[in-house]
Amino acid sequence: MKPTSILFAALLMPTLAFAADHNLGELAKANKIEVFNRTLDQTKAGSSEAVFLSAAPDDGLAWITGVELSEGTIELESKGKNEQGRSFVGIAFHGQDNRVFDAVYLRPFNFQATEQERRSHAIQYISMPGHD
């Protein structure tokens, strides 16, 4: 069942960049993050390397533009509120637009759940729009 509210940070990397480190704070300052159904606020992030995305009903995305990743490592630190069915964060890729993309997302509070069913859904993969 699809949640009615989702906090979801995503990456889309459409142009070439060679081996380099990027952080979301610098990308936001350079206007290289395009937000869909969220607002981005660096003053609430708590770090110059981070971004804060607002909560809102329905899916929200933050597309990173001007960077391409074909091989490498993506490191992600996430924070959220422990509200079952509402605290999601992940990485989207193969994005065609805000409705067609693949994503791996985390339900961070399910990692510590006592119920096995919730723990087994702590990391999930979706391929929108057909497999949400």
C-alpha contacts under 8 A as a table, 3 or more apart, distances in Angstrom:
res1	aa1	res2	aa2	distance
2	K	132	D	7.08
3	P	6	I	6.68
3	P	58	D	7.54
3	P	85	G	5.98
3	P	86	R	6.80
4	T	57	P	5.72
4	T	58	D	5.31
4	T	59	D	7.99
4	T	86	R	7.70
5	S	55	A	7.54
5	S	56	A	6.06
5	S	57	P	4.19
5	S	58	D	4.72
5	S	59	D	6.57
5	S	85	G	7.74
5	S	86	R	5.49
6	I	55	A	7.18
6	I	56	A	7.12
6	I	57	P	6.75
6	I	58	D	5.98
6	I	59	D	5.33
6	I	60	G	6.65
6	I	85	G	7.89
6	I	86	R	5.26
6	I	87	S	6.21
6	I	88	F	5.73
6	I	89	V	7.99
7	L	53	L	7.43
7	L	54	S	7.57
7	L	55	A	5.88
7	L	56	A	7.59
7	L	59	D	7.14
7	L	60	G	6.29
7	L	86	R	6.94
7	L	87	S	5.77
7	L	88	F	5.04
7	L	89	V	5.77
8	F	59	D	6.98
8	F	60	G	5.60
8	F	61	L	5.78
8	F	62	A	7.76
8	F	88	F	5.55
8	F	89	V	4.22
8	F	90	G	5.79
8	F	105	Y	7.83
9	A	53	L	7.58
9	A	60	G	7.33
9	A	61	L	5.46
9	A	62	A	5.40
9	A	63	W	7.98
9	A	89	V	5.44
9	A	90	G	5.57
9	A	91	I	6.44
9	A	92	A	7.87
10	A	61	L	5.50
10	A	62	A	5.19
10	A	63	W	5.79
10	A	64	I	7.63
10	A	89	V	7.81
10	A	90	G	5.91
10	A	91	I	4.43
10	A	92	A	4.67
10	A	93	F	7.65
10	A	103	A	7.87
11	L	62	A	6.69
11	L	63	W	5.05
11	L	64	I	5.21
11	L	91	I	5.55
11	L	92	A	5.26
11	L	93	F	6.27
12	L	63	W	5.10
12	L	64	I	5.13
12	L	65	T	6.38
12	L	67	V	7.89
12	L	68	E	7.86
12	L	92	A	6.60
12	L	93	F	5.57
12	L	94	H	7.24
12	L	95	G	6.30
13	M	63	W	7.84
13	M	64	I	5.96
13	M	65	T	5.56
13	M	66	G	6.25
13	M	67	V	4.60
13	M	68	E	4.24
13	M	69	L	6.29
13	M	93	F	7.82
14	P	65	T	6.13
14	P	66	G	5.88
14	P	67	V	5.90
14	P	68	E	5.29
15	T	65	T	7.41
15	T	66	G	4.94
15	T	67	V	5.03
15	T	68	E	4.88
16	L	66	G	7.19
16	L	67	V	5.70
16	L	68	E	4.69
16	L	69	L	7.56
17	A	20	A	7.21
17	A	66	G	7.86
17	A	67	V	5.49
17	A	68	E	5.64
17	A	69	L	7.41
22	H	26	E	7.29
22	H	27	L	7.21
23	N	26	E	5.63
23	N	27	L	6.33
23	N	49	E	5.45
23	N	50	A	7.07
24	L	27	L	4.98
24	L	28	A	5.97
24	L	49	E	5.70
24	L	50	A	5.31
24	L	51	V	6.16
25	G	28	A	5.16
25	G	29	K	6.29
25	G	42	Q	7.08
25	G	47	S	7.86
25	G	48	S	5.38
25	G	49	E	4.15
25	G	50	A	4.78
25	G	51	V	5.84
26	E	29	K	5.12
26	E	30	A	6.24
26	E	48	S	7.60
26	E	49	E	6.52
27	L	30	A	5.08
27	L	31	N	6.31
27	L	32	K	5.11
27	L	33	I	6.39
27	L	64	I	7.58
28	A	31	N	5.01
28	A	32	K	5.68
28	A	33	I	5.48
28	A	51	V	7.58
29	K	32	K	7.60
31	N	34	E	7.70
32	K	64	I	5.73
32	K	65	T	5.12
32	K	66	G	6.67
33	I	62	A	6.13
33	I	63	W	5.47
33	I	64	I	4.58
33	I	65	T	6.09
34	E	62	A	5.57
34	E	63	W	5.00
34	E	64	I	6.42
34	E	65	T	7.26
35	V	38	R	6.01
35	V	39	T	6.64
35	V	40	L	7.15
35	V	60	G	7.65
35	V	61	L	5.81
35	V	62	A	4.37
35	V	63	W	6.23
36	F	39	T	7.91
36	F	60	G	5.57
36	F	61	L	5.09
36	F	62	A	6.25
36	F	63	W	7.98
36	F	98	N	7.21
37	N	56	A	7.26
37	N	58	D	7.81
37	N	59	D	7.02
37	N	60	G	4.85
37	N	61	L	6.84
38	R	53	L	6.08
38	R	54	S	5.43
38	R	55	A	6.80
38	R	56	A	6.73
38	R	60	G	5.64
38	R	61	L	7.05
38	R	62	A	7.84
39	T	53	L	5.65
39	T	54	S	5.39
40	L	51	V	6.59
40	L	52	F	5.60
40	L	53	L	4.78
40	L	54	S	6.62
41	D	44	K	5.85
41	D	45	A	6.90
41	D	51	V	6.29
41	D	52	F	5.19
41	D	53	L	6.53
41	D	54	S	7.86
42	Q	45	A	5.07
42	Q	46	G	7.73
42	Q	47	S	7.91
42	Q	48	S	7.38
42	Q	50	A	6.98
42	Q	51	V	5.01
42	Q	52	F	5.90
43	T	46	G	6.88
43	T	52	F	7.95
44	K	51	V	7.62
44	K	52	F	5.94
45	A	48	S	7.52
45	A	50	A	5.62
45	A	51	V	5.01
45	A	52	F	4.78
46	G	50	A	7.24
47	S	50	A	5.34
47	S	51	V	7.82
48	S	51	V	7.96
56	A	59	D	7.98
56	A	60	G	7.64
61	L	98	N	7.29
64	I	67	V	7.07
69	L	72	G	7.05
78	S	89	V	6.97
80	G	87	S	5.73
80	G	88	F	7.68
80	G	108	P	7.90
81	K	87	S	6.09
82	N	87	S	6.64
82	N	109	F	6.06
83	E	86	R	5.51
83	E	87	S	6.09
84	Q	87	S	6.82
84	Q	109	F	7.85
85	G	88	F	7.86
87	S	107	R	6.30
87	S	108	P	7.42
87	S	109	F	7.94
88	F	105	Y	6.57
88	F	106	L	5.71
88	F	107	R	5.15
88	F	108	P	7.28
89	V	105	Y	5.49
89	V	106	L	5.48
89	V	107	R	7.06
90	G	103	A	6.73
90	G	104	V	5.55
90	G	105	Y	3.79
90	G	106	L	5.79
91	I	103	A	5.48
91	I	104	V	5.51
91	I	105	Y	6.26
92	A	95	G	6.94
92	A	101	F	6.45
92	A	102	D	5.54
92	A	103	A	4.01
92	A	104	V	6.51
93	F	101	F	6.02
93	F	102	D	5.37
93	F	103	A	6.01
94	H	101	F	5.41
94	H	102	D	5.98
95	G	98	N	7.35
95	G	100	V	5.93
95	G	101	F	4.17
95	G	102	D	6.81
96	Q	99	R	7.70
96	Q	100	V	5.44
96	Q	101	F	6.17
97	D	100	V	5.45
97	D	101	F	7.04
98	N	101	F	7.37
99	R	128	M	6.43
99	R	129	P	6.32
100	V	127	S	7.60
100	V	128	M	5.06
100	V	129	P	5.70
101	F	127	S	5.95
101	F	128	M	5.27
101	F	129	P	7.48
102	D	125	Y	7.46
102	D	126	I	5.65
102	D	127	S	4.20
102	D	128	M	5.99
103	A	125	Y	5.69
103	A	126	I	5.33
103	A	127	S	6.44
104	V	123	I	7.15
104	V	124	Q	5.69
104	V	125	Y	4.45
104	V	126	I	6.51
105	Y	123	I	5.85
105	Y	124	Q	5.43
105	Y	125	Y	6.37
106	L	122	A	5.71
106	L	123	I	4.67
106	L	124	Q	6.45
107	R	110	N	5.62
107	R	111	F	7.46
107	R	121	H	7.26
107	R	122	A	4.78
107	R	123	I	6.28
108	P	111	F	5.84
108	P	122	A	6.29
109	F	112	Q	5.82
109	F	113	A	6.74
109	F	122	A	7.54
110	N	113	A	4.92
110	N	118	R	5.38
110	N	119	R	4.97
110	N	120	S	7.94
110	N	121	H	6.91
110	N	122	A	5.01
111	F	118	R	7.77
111	F	119	R	5.19
111	F	122	A	5.55
112	Q	119	R	6.95
113	A	116	Q	7.37
113	A	118	R	6.23
113	A	119	R	5.82
114	T	118	R	7.85
114	T	119	R	7.56
115	E	118	R	5.58
115	E	119	R	6.50
116	Q	119	R	5.02
116	Q	120	S	6.08
117	E	120	S	5.30
117	E	121	H	6.72
118	R	121	H	5.24
118	R	122	A	6.70
119	R	122	A	5.34
120	S	123	I	7.58
121	H	124	Q	6.29
126	I	131	H	5.65
126	I	132	D	5.13
127	S	130	G	6.41
127	S	131	H	4.97
127	S	132	D	6.20
128	M	131	H	5.52
128	M	132	D	5.77
129	P	132	D	6.45
